[in-house]
Amino acid sequence: MTSVTTSTPTTRKVLRGRPYSLGEFARKYRLEETEAKRLYEKFGPSATELDLLMAAKRRMPAH
């Protein structure tokens, strides 16, 4: 009898641009900690990805 081992493929997102820290992302877009954390966990730390997301939401960075 042959044993079949299935492995679940790990999905890794390619990091585009430099990574944001959670605090830096929250400050830049004046987000509450819970909202910043939700977006950060969902989309990853990529500054490029998060900036594109916030542009799509029409959220301008704080100056």
MODELLER restraints for C-alpha pairs under 7 A, 6 or more apart:
rsr = mdl.restraints
at = mdl.atoms
rsr.add(forms.Gaussian(group=physical.xy_distance, feature=features.Distance(at['CA:15:A'], at['CA:46:A']), mean=5.48, stdev=0.5))
rsr.add(forms.Gaussian(group=physical.xy_distance, feature=features.Distance(at['CA:16:A'], at['CA:46:A']), mean=5.51, stdev=0.5))
rsr.add(forms.Gaussian(group=physical.xy_distance, feature=features.Distance(at['CA:16:A'], at['CA:48:A']), mean=5.82, stdev=0.5))
rsr.add(forms.Gaussian(group=physical.xy_distance, feature=features.Distance(at['CA:16:A'], at['CA:49:A']), mean=6.89, stdev=0.5))
rsr.add(forms.Gaussian(group=physical.xy_distance, feature=features.Distance(at['CA:17:A'], at['CA:46:A']), mean=5.86, stdev=0.5))
rsr.add(forms.Gaussian(group=physical.xy_distance, feature=features.Distance(at['CA:17:A'], at['CA:47:A']), mean=5.67, stdev=0.5))
rsr.add(forms.Gaussian(group=physical.xy_distance, feature=features.Distance(at['CA:17:A'], at['CA:48:A']), mean=5.27, stdev=0.5))
rsr.add(forms.Gaussian(group=physical.xy_distance, feature=features.Distance(at['CA:18:A'], at['CA:46:A']), mean=6.03, stdev=0.5))
rsr.add(forms.Gaussian(group=physical.xy_distance, feature=features.Distance(at['CA:18:A'], at['CA:47:A']), mean=5.63, stdev=0.5))
rsr.add(forms.Gaussian(group=physical.xy_distance, feature=features.Distance(at['CA:19:A'], at['CA:45:A']), mean=4.93, stdev=0.5))
rsr.add(forms.Gaussian(group=physical.xy_distance, feature=features.Distance(at['CA:19:A'], at['CA:46:A']), mean=4.62, stdev=0.5))
rsr.add(forms.Gaussian(group=physical.xy_distance, feature=features.Distance(at['CA:19:A'], at['CA:47:A']), mean=5.31, stdev=0.5))
rsr.add(forms.Gaussian(group=physical.xy_distance, feature=features.Distance(at['CA:20:A'], at['CA:45:A']), mean=5.28, stdev=0.5))
rsr.add(forms.Gaussian(group=physical.xy_distance, feature=features.Distance(at['CA:20:A'], at['CA:46:A']), mean=6.26, stdev=0.5))
rsr.add(forms.Gaussian(group=physical.xy_distance, feature=features.Distance(at['CA:20:A'], at['CA:47:A']), mean=5.44, stdev=0.5))
rsr.add(forms.Gaussian(group=physical.xy_distance, feature=features.Distance(at['CA:21:A'], at['CA:45:A']), mean=6.90, stdev=0.5))
rsr.add(forms.Gaussian(group=physical.xy_distance, feature=features.Distance(at['CA:22:A'], at['CA:36:A']), mean=6.98, stdev=0.5))
rsr.add(forms.Gaussian(group=physical.xy_distance, feature=features.Distance(at['CA:22:A'], at['CA:37:A']), mean=6.75, stdev=0.5))
rsr.add(forms.Gaussian(group=physical.xy_distance, feature=features.Distance(at['CA:22:A'], at['CA:40:A']), mean=6.81, stdev=0.5))
rsr.add(forms.Gaussian(group=physical.xy_distance, feature=features.Distance(at['CA:26:A'], at['CA:32:A']), mean=6.75, stdev=0.5))
rsr.add(forms.Gaussian(group=physical.xy_distance, feature=features.Distance(at['CA:26:A'], at['CA:33:A']), mean=6.58, stdev=0.5))
rsr.add(forms.Gaussian(group=physical.xy_distance, feature=features.Distance(at['CA:26:A'], at['CA:36:A']), mean=5.38, stdev=0.5))
rsr.add(forms.Gaussian(group=physical.xy_distance, feature=features.Distance(at['CA:28:A'], at['CA:61:A']), mean=5.27, stdev=0.5))
rsr.add(forms.Gaussian(group=physical.xy_distance, feature=features.Distance(at['CA:28:A'], at['CA:62:A']), mean=5.34, stdev=0.5))
rsr.add(forms.Gaussian(group=physical.xy_distance, feature=features.Distance(at['CA:29:A'], at['CA:59:A']), mean=6.88, stdev=0.5))
rsr.add(forms.Gaussian(group=physical.xy_distance, feature=features.Distance(at['CA:29:A'], at['CA:60:A']), mean=6.67, stdev=0.5))
rsr.add(forms.Gaussian(group=physical.xy_distance, feature=features.Distance(at['CA:29:A'], at['CA:61:A']), mean=4.78, stdev=0.5))
rsr.add(forms.Gaussian(group=physical.xy_distance, feature=features.Distance(at['CA:29:A'], at['CA:62:A']), mean=5.78, stdev=0.5))
rsr.add(forms.Gaussian(group=physical.xy_distance, feature=features.Distance(at['CA:30:A'], at['CA:62:A']), mean=6.77, stdev=0.5))
rsr.add(forms.Gaussian(group=physical.xy_distance, feature=features.Distance(at['CA:43:A'], at['CA:50:A']), mean=6.96, stdev=0.5))
